Amino acid sequence: MSYQHDFRATGYPLRLYSGKDALENLPAEIKRLKSQKAFVVCGRSVSRKTKLVDRIQHILGPAYAGRYDEIDKDTTLVSVQAAAAAAREAGADLLIGVGAGSVIQGTRVVAILLAEQRPVDQLITQYPDNAPAISPKLLAPKLPIINVLTAATTAQNRAGSAVKDPARPNRMEFFDPKTRPSALFWDEEALLTAPPSLARTTGTSVLWRSIMNLGAARMAPLSEGDRLQAFRLARGALARMNDPLDAGARIEMCAAAFLQNRDPLAGDEGDAVYADVFRRITEAQPTLLGLGSALEALAGRATARSV
């Protein structure tokens, strides 16, 4: 393969805890981050249908400052504004996002709304006509964030978030590198709170992206190993997602998503191959079985091309 040599790679400080009882390390992280009031941001299901947030409250003890549990699946503006108001009232000095993509993105926006004293329209990416997008500089210090995953997502350690406002035709986009998490938790019990159907759906997205990455016409020298391993992990884990007790599969899918974010060319979608993969997948049957079959067929082609 001919590599692309023009690229930029950036690393960010992060502590990652994985496995059985990984959440028992929360107090040490809270202490390291000099927090005394950790506030949980999550959705209704994880808060009211599982014992996960209660477990976090027990582990944190007096450092637990409360929870907001109504972040919805679309990460709506009204829900993140309400979460920010609740965190402010609780005197939070640290945020813990507990969930998957929508909640993890929403927690970042909560940190922005708590810190930036400007109207929301001045905090989001702007798209002028016939000009490049403009992301405003959000300079105020942000509360540290810890993310506790319940399902695999590439949102786990990114800095951008999309929020839905029914009054607007397009999603609102927030970006602030200071909202990247200080710590990530892939706790076995936490990941097993998600039903297999959700784990399969999020896992399919991770596998899909891994195949798209392998099919790219261009690849940086630092990309190939991560892309191959992300594909191998996602392919193997997705086949085991029906088992509600297989925590290993869910951790491996989280690892695959994490590796995708480490790729120095992550987000580069200029290759026509990407569009071809997308077209082929969306032409498959609209069921998970049909999508899985399409992915398996594409997987063989992508692997053969990359090894």
Helices and strands as residue ranges (DSSP letters): E 15-19, G 22-25, H 26-32, E 38-42, H 44-48, H 52-60, G 61-63, E 64-68, H 77-90, E 94-99, H 101-115, G 120-122, E 145-149, G 154-157, E 160-163, E 172-175, G 177-179, E 183-187, H 188-191, H 196-214, H 223-238, H 247-262, H 272-282, H 288-306
